[in-house]
Amino acid sequence: MSSAGQRARMEEFMARAGAFRESRVILVAVELGIFQTLAKGPLSAEGLARQLRLVPRAVTTVCNALVSLGWLKKKKGDAYSLPRGLRPLLDPDSPHTRVHGLLHTAYVFHSWAQLDAVARGQVDPGETRGKRRTRESNRNFILAMQELSPGREHEMAALLDLSDCSTLCDVGPGPGHYSVALAKKYPRMRFTLVDDPESLEVARDYVGRMPPAISSRFTYVPGDLLRKKKPDWGGPFDAILLSNVVHIFGEEENQAIVQRLAGMLSPRGVLIVRDFAINDEHTAPPVAALFAVNMLANTSRGGCYSERQVRAWMAGAGLSRCKTLDFPPSYLVLGYK
Ligand SMILES: C[S@@+](CC[C@H](N)C(=O)[O-])C[C@H]1O[C@@H](n2cnc3c(N)ncnc32)[C@H](O)[C@@H]1O
């Protein structure tokens, strides 16, 4: 290989290792409120620093880097502004905002920064995350579930045939967007959302913005999947949805959860488990293997689980008739009573 080719390969090698820089400069801008402030109008570095009580040198350097990446524009000498194409995503008041998603990603960044301490057994990430959690950070997390994969709820609703079901319990629903999409498809189905009280408030707010023909079919029940006592959530249910929840817990916890949920299904009811599709060796694809690292950094026992593992939990809970629907990068495993 030519020396120019070798140099290019080496640059690529180091660029991958240093890829956090680009991400961090974007995330710190949202954490500091730079994008949110510029959504109201252009400002100079001094103006931003004054309004946000920041160090002018830091604001100038971060904003200039964002201009270089195309995330900000610099016009009229010193004033920074949001590029037209990114404005709907970076304006917290826009219906297309991704600001909660970005704030949640920034929150998670701090967990990734302590991965070395997690690997050395010096911190329990579940405990650290619990201590860092605030009402605001939890609201960002819940709203991020919809913002980070917009439109997925409609794809999932199109994929699922629940025409035999008249009740669905969505456990750990985030803002409730998957149930809302199903409510649009099935106009007579009734929904029960189960989550911790703070998260349920966010869901109630989100669903409450839907037309009454949708929102009037929703019930909200505070509940904890880890509570051993038989939950009283108003079942039995024809369908139970557990979407992007099993990755929070360890394998034994999930076995117990699936067992408990199977006991809440009506005869011929279906438990739907959706999560990142990782292979049996847990080595591919990268999106799932990296998500497992996210769970290592943020939870005490969580991770990604293969379809085979989910089917084994279902079989152990007496849901022996199973089928899997591909929903890349996820699976939907359906287990029938
Ligand atoms: C990653 S979000 C998934 C949200 C949504 N289902 C989706 O697919 O986008 C995890 C959800 O599980 C909820 N959750 C976490 N631990 C829980 C527990 N022990 N009991 C009930 N819900 C829980 C969270 O509050 C959140 O709503």
The ligand as a MOL file (V3000), in Angstrom:
LIG
                    3D

  0  0  0     0  0            999 V3000
M  V30 BEGIN CTAB
M  V30 COUNTS 27 29 0 0 0
M  V30 BEGIN ATOM
M  V30 1 C -36.9650 2.3950 27.1790 0
M  V30 2 S -38.5450 2.9060 27.7210 0 CHG=1
M  V30 3 C -39.5940 2.1450 26.5050 0
M  V30 4 C -40.7990 2.9920 26.1850 0
M  V30 5 C -41.7400 2.4290 25.1130 0
M  V30 6 N -42.3290 1.1780 25.4960 0
M  V30 7 C -41.0130 2.2830 23.8060 0
M  V30 8 O -40.8970 1.1810 23.2650 0
M  V30 9 O -40.5360 3.3140 23.2850 0 CHG=-1
M  V30 10 C -38.7770 1.9430 29.1690 0
M  V30 11 C -40.0930 2.1790 29.8870 0
M  V30 12 O -40.2070 1.2560 30.9740 0
M  V30 13 C -40.5820 1.9450 32.1550 0
M  V30 14 N -40.0770 1.1830 33.3190 0
M  V30 15 C -38.8170 1.0760 33.7440 0
M  V30 16 N -38.7480 0.2970 34.8450 0
M  V30 17 C -40.0250 -0.1020 35.1050 0
M  V30 18 C -40.6160 -0.9180 36.1160 0
M  V30 19 N -39.8650 -1.4770 37.0690 0
M  V30 20 N -41.9460 -1.1180 36.0830 0
M  V30 21 C -42.7170 -0.5460 35.1050 0
M  V30 22 N -42.2090 0.2300 34.1240 0
M  V30 23 C -40.8790 0.4460 34.1330 0
M  V30 24 C -39.9510 3.3240 31.9630 0
M  V30 25 O -40.5000 4.3140 32.8310 0
M  V30 26 C -40.2540 3.5680 30.4900 0
M  V30 27 O -41.5730 4.0030 30.2810 0
M  V30 END ATOM
M  V30 BEGIN BOND
M  V30 1 1 1 2
M  V30 2 1 2 3
M  V30 3 1 2 10
M  V30 4 1 3 4
M  V30 5 1 4 5
M  V30 6 1 5 6
M  V30 7 1 5 7
M  V30 8 2 7 8
M  V30 9 1 7 9
M  V30 10 1 10 11
M  V30 11 1 11 12
M  V30 12 1 11 26
M  V30 13 1 12 13
M  V30 14 1 13 14
M  V30 15 1 13 24
M  V30 16 1 14 15
M  V30 17 1 14 23
M  V30 18 2 15 16
M  V30 19 1 16 17
M  V30 20 1 17 18
M  V30 21 2 17 23
M  V30 22 1 18 19
M  V30 23 2 18 20
M  V30 24 1 20 21
M  V30 25 2 21 22
M  V30 26 1 22 23
M  V30 27 1 24 25
M  V30 28 1 24 26
M  V30 29 1 26 27
M  V30 END BOND
M  V30 END CTAB
M  END
